[in-house]
């Protein structure tokens, strides 16, 4: 965390969803969330907010997810057997989970997501268009969404020491709009 704060500065917010500390940093064109455990980073999340900016996540994911965060859609991303479509009263999100194991993935699990505070579009097809959702609320849906209409704007990376099960019930990756809606953008001089 000392290294992270030397690079990112002081967090703009510190939140405690699910009784877990999350430090929220505002960078030009992005939100970064860091979850510290005992002074070390357990996982971090990057959400691109500027439509004129993108982040090539290929190197970060050891070449497993060669897409441009904030520009590419889920149709451009590799398929996954683990995905979740969540539609609420004020939010909609789509998440894919990737675990390439200790060889290709370096022991790090990844989540690729659409976050409503990020840039891009969420026009996921019939379930979103009609406002209906079928299934158990944990990722099952009647008609798969049109992934070409959903921008991948958020990446979450967990350290090898983390437990992916801690993130399974998490429906939103990146910042929640209720936490950051009062954030003031800093102006460059």
N, C-alpha and C positions, 0 to 999 in steps of 0.2 A: 504494500500500500504506500510505502514511502516513495518508491519509484513512480507509482501511478500519480500520486499527488504532485510530485516534482514536475511531471509532464502535463497533467490536466488542471492543476491548481486546486483551489478549494471547491468542494461540491456545492452546487447551487441549492440542492435539496438533499436531505437525508430522510428516507421513508422507511417504514417497517411493515410491509405487507407480509402476512403470514408469520409475524414475529421474527422476520429476517431483516437485517439491516441492508439497505440498498443506498448507495451514494450515487446521486444523479448529477452529471456534469453537462454543461451546455458548451458545445464547441461550435465554431462557424459551420453551419449546414448539418449539424448532427447532435443528437443526444447520446450520451454514453452512460450506461449504468454499470456499476461495479458492486458485486456482492462480496464483502470481505468476511473471512472467518479466521480468527486468531491472527490478524495482521497480514494475511495473505489473500490473494484474489481467488475466490472459489469459482466464480463465473463472471463474464462481462457480456454486455449487450451494446450493439451499435445500431442506432436508428437514423437513417438519412432523412433530413427534413427539407433540404434545398433541391428543387427539381433540376437545377442547373449543375448539380454536383452528383458524383457517384463514387463508390468505393469498390475497387476490384478485390473481391474476397478470395480469389484463387490462391494467392500465396498464404493467406491466413488459414485456409482450410487444407493446406498441403496439396493443392490442386484438385481436391475432391469436388468443390463447388465453384467451377470457373464461370462466375457470373458477375455482373456489375450491380451492386446493391444500390437501390434507388432508381434503377433504370430497367433492369431485366424483370421479366415476369416469371411466374412459377412454371410456365410452359418452357422457358429457357433452362430451368434448373433440372438436375437429375431427378428421376422419380424416386419416391420413397413409399414403403408400405405403411409408414406411420405418419398420418396427417390428420389435422383437425380443422374443421370449419365451425366457428362460433359466431352467432349472431345474437346481439342483445338489443336492448331498447335504444342505446346510444352508440354502440360499438359493433364492429364486425371485424373479425380477424381470421386469418388462415395461417396455419403453422405446419411445417414439415420437420420431422426429426430424422437425423442421420447419425449413424454410428458405424464407422468403418473399422472399428477394432484397433488393436495395437499396431498393426502393420501400416496400412494405408492412411489411417486417421491419426496416428500418433497417440492413440488412447484418449482422444478428446471427442466427446459428442458435440454435435452442432444442431441448432434449431434455426431454420430459415422462416421468416414470418412477414406478414403484412401487419403494420401497426397504424391505427388511424391518425396518430400525430405525425407520422412520417409522410413523405411525398409519394406520389404515384396514385394509382387508381385501384378501386375495389369494385369491380363489376363482375362478380363471380357467377353469374348465371341465374338459373331458376330459383334455387333456395333463397338467395339474397333478393332477387328481383320481386318475388312475391311476398317476402317477409315471413315465409314459413321455414320451419326447421323440423326435420324428422330425425329420430334417433334418440340416443340416451344422454345427449348433452356432453359426451366425452369424445366426440369426433366422428360419430356415425351420422350419415346423412343419406337421404333418399336418392337424390340426383347429384352426382359429383359436380363440383363447380367448374366453370370454364376458367382454367388456370391462366389462359392467355390474357385475361382481363384483370389479373391480380398482380400488382407490383410487389416484388420481394424487396422490402425496404429495411428489414431488421435481421441482424445476425446475432445469435447468442452462442458463445463458446464456453464450455465448462472445462475446468482443469481435470487432469486425470485422477486427482484425488476426490473429485466430486461424485455424487451419486445421481445419475440421471433420473431416478425415481422421484427425487425432490422436485423435478420440473414437470413431471407427467400431468399433474393437476393444474398446472399453470396455463391459463388460457390466453394471456397477453404477455408477449415478449417485448421488452423495451418499456418506456415510461407510460404511465396511465395519464390520460389527458386531465383528469382531476388534479393530479399532482403538479403538472407543469403549465396549466392554463394561465396562471398569473405570472409566469416567468417574463422578465423584461429582457429583451435582446440588448446586448451591449453594442454600442456604436463604436466603430473604428474612427480614429482621428487622423 
